[in-house]
Amino acid sequence: MLVGTPLVRTEDGAILGPDYRRIPGFVKPGFEVPGVVPASSVEPGDTVRLAGQDLLVLTTRANGVPGHVYVEVRNGQGAEVVHEFRDSERVRVVAVGAFDR
């Protein structure tokens, strides 16, 4: 791993891997964050805008219905909700790295 590479972390700080989406020029256009990206590229620690609210992504998984991704989010009042998206559906990521240390 490159020194200084941004990391994807869980809420408790566990490292999930490098976050190449945050390195300018490293990912193909349409996958840079913040920005509008496929739901399959949303990561824990991202803040997404859904239905006019900014929601913190806690977890993501793709082990349910084939071609779908499940994004667990927490709103400003503390409620946790799971949203289901087609993996190609686009989601607006407004901030990244909420779990950075």
Buried (B, 14 or more C-beta within 10 A) or exposed (E): EEEEEBBBBEBEEEEBEBBEBBBEEBBEEEBBBBBEBBBBBBBBBBBBBBEEEBBBBBBBEBEEEEEBBBBBBBEEEEEEEEBEBEEEEBBBBEBBBBBEE
